[in-house]
Amino acid sequence: MNQTPAKSTDWLDGAAIGLSSLCLLHCLALPFFVGALPMLMPFTESHLHAQMLYFAAPLSVVAIGIGYARHRNPRVVLAAIAGLCLLVVGATVAHGNLGPVADRLFTISGSLVLAAAHLWNGLLSRRHRCVNFCD
């Protein structure tokens, strides 16, 4: 199997999945910590989702864009857009107007959809690369 320069971009999907996983962990773990340790209650007011978007959105756009250039599957792009939209709504509208439960529901859903899009993007990119470059 020949190595291609495109393989060096696989880390983008991995990094994006990692960021989605961190967001998911943050959303799921924080209520348990707050419930078990009341002294952490002041930290629930800080809003990490908006700051995470500054890293997750550009990384996702680049990773999905590079993958799309290889595999040309628009459904991956649509899934990524749906995940990013859910994250943006959770970090902005839901957080400010709908409360913490809606905030978490939107961000957890967005993280899962975006992570699935990156997994799909990575699989299609590898399959496309192997079809074109494997011996």
Backbone torsions as a table, in degrees:
resi	resn	phi	psi	omega
1	MET	NA	127.1	179.5
2	ASN	-81.1	141.3	174.6
3	GLN	-84.4	139.7	178.7
4	THR	-120.2	156.2	176.1
5	PRO	-61.7	-24.8	-179.0
6	ALA	-64.5	-25.9	-179.5
7	LYS	-61.4	-27.7	-179.0
8	SER	-67.4	-13.4	178.6
9	THR	-89.6	-3.9	179.4
10	ASP	-59.9	-28.7	-178.5
11	TRP	-64.2	-24.0	179.5
12	LEU	-64.1	-46.7	176.9
13	ASP	-63.7	-40.0	178.4
14	GLY	-63.2	-41.9	178.5
15	ALA	-65.8	-40.3	179.2
16	ALA	-66.0	-39.3	175.7
17	ILE	-64.0	-40.5	177.8
18	GLY	-61.3	-42.7	178.2
19	LEU	-66.0	-40.4	176.5
20	SER	-62.6	-39.3	178.2
21	SER	-66.1	-39.8	176.4
22	LEU	-62.4	-41.5	178.0
23	CYS	-63.2	-44.8	178.4
24	LEU	-61.6	-45.3	178.2
25	LEU	-60.9	-43.5	178.5
26	HIS	-58.9	-46.2	-177.2
27	CYS	-67.6	-37.4	-177.6
28	LEU	-83.1	-36.3	-174.5
29	ALA	-82.0	-33.4	-175.3
30	LEU	-57.5	-44.4	178.6
31	PRO	-61.8	-34.7	178.6
32	PHE	-68.1	-41.5	176.9
33	PHE	-64.4	-40.7	-179.5
34	VAL	-66.5	-41.7	179.6
35	GLY	-67.0	-36.9	-177.3
36	ALA	-83.1	-30.2	-176.5
37	LEU	-129.0	90.0	-176.9
38	PRO	-56.9	-21.8	-179.7
39	MET	-69.8	-12.8	177.1
40	LEU	-86.5	-1.9	-175.7
41	MET	-53.1	-39.6	179.2
42	PRO	-60.9	-24.8	-178.8
43	PHE	-75.1	-16.2	179.6
44	THR	-70.9	-17.1	179.6
45	GLU	-77.9	-21.5	178.4
46	SER	-72.2	147.5	-173.4
47	HIS	-119.3	98.9	-176.0
48	LEU	-82.9	-21.3	-173.5
49	HIS	-60.7	-43.7	-178.7
50	ALA	-63.8	-41.1	179.3
51	GLN	-66.6	-36.5	179.4
52	MET	-66.7	-30.0	178.6
53	LEU	-63.0	-30.8	179.7
54	TYR	-61.9	-26.9	177.9
55	PHE	-97.7	-42.7	-174.0
56	ALA	-67.5	-42.7	-175.4
57	ALA	-64.9	-52.5	-179.9
58	PRO	-64.0	-39.3	178.8
59	LEU	-62.4	-42.1	179.0
60	SER	-65.1	-43.0	-179.7
61	VAL	-61.0	-44.2	-179.5
62	VAL	-66.8	-47.8	-177.6
63	ALA	-63.7	-45.8	179.7
64	ILE	-67.4	-38.2	178.9
65	GLY	-62.3	-44.4	178.6
66	ILE	-65.3	-42.4	178.2
67	GLY	-63.2	-42.4	179.2
68	TYR	-61.7	-36.8	178.0
69	ALA	-61.3	-27.9	178.8
70	ARG	-85.3	-50.6	-169.6
71	HIS	-100.7	-17.5	176.5
72	ARG	56.2	34.9	178.0
73	ASN	-100.1	106.3	-176.3
74	PRO	-68.5	-20.3	179.9
75	ARG	-65.8	-32.0	176.3
76	VAL	-64.4	-43.6	179.5
77	VAL	-63.3	-43.9	179.2
78	LEU	-63.0	-40.0	177.5
79	ALA	-64.1	-42.1	178.5
80	ALA	-64.2	-41.9	178.1
81	ILE	-62.4	-42.7	178.3
82	ALA	-61.0	-44.8	179.3
83	GLY	-63.3	-44.3	178.2
84	LEU	-64.4	-39.4	178.0
85	CYS	-62.9	-42.5	177.1
86	LEU	-62.0	-41.3	178.1
87	LEU	-63.9	-42.7	-180.0
88	VAL	-64.6	-44.5	178.2
89	VAL	-62.1	-42.3	178.7
90	GLY	-63.9	-38.3	-176.8
91	ALA	-79.7	-18.9	-175.4
92	THR	-116.7	-77.9	-174.0
93	VAL	-64.2	-51.2	-176.5
94	ALA	-64.7	-41.0	-178.9
95	HIS	-63.9	-43.3	-175.4
96	GLY	-83.0	-29.3	-170.8
97	ASN	-119.1	-27.5	-172.3
98	LEU	-105.6	-9.8	176.6
99	GLY	97.8	172.4	-174.0
100	PRO	-67.3	-31.0	179.9
101	VAL	-67.3	-46.5	178.3
102	ALA	-64.6	-40.3	177.2
103	ASP	-54.8	-50.0	-178.2
104	ARG	-67.8	-39.3	179.1
105	LEU	-61.8	-45.2	178.8
106	PHE	-65.2	-44.3	-175.9
107	THR	-72.6	-37.0	176.7
108	ILE	-65.0	-46.5	178.2
109	SER	-60.7	-45.2	179.4
110	GLY	-62.3	-41.5	178.4
111	SER	-62.0	-43.7	-179.8
112	LEU	-66.4	-43.7	179.8
113	VAL	-65.2	-43.7	-179.5
114	LEU	-66.2	-41.7	177.3
115	ALA	-62.7	-41.4	177.8
116	ALA	-63.3	-39.9	177.6
117	ALA	-62.7	-40.0	178.8
118	HIS	-69.7	-37.3	175.0
119	LEU	-61.4	-47.1	179.4
120	TRP	-61.9	-43.8	178.0
121	ASN	-59.2	-45.2	179.5
122	GLY	-64.1	-42.9	179.4
123	LEU	-64.0	-46.4	179.6
124	LEU	-65.6	-37.8	179.2
125	SER	-64.3	-43.6	178.4
126	ARG	-64.8	-43.7	-179.8
127	ARG	-62.8	-43.4	179.8
128	HIS	-64.4	-42.8	-179.6
129	ARG	-64.3	-41.8	-178.3
130	CYS	-68.9	-38.4	178.2
131	VAL	-63.3	-37.0	-177.2
132	ASN	-85.4	-27.7	-170.9
133	PHE	-122.9	-8.1	-179.6
134	CYS	-76.1	149.6	178.9
135	ASP	-74.9	NA	NA
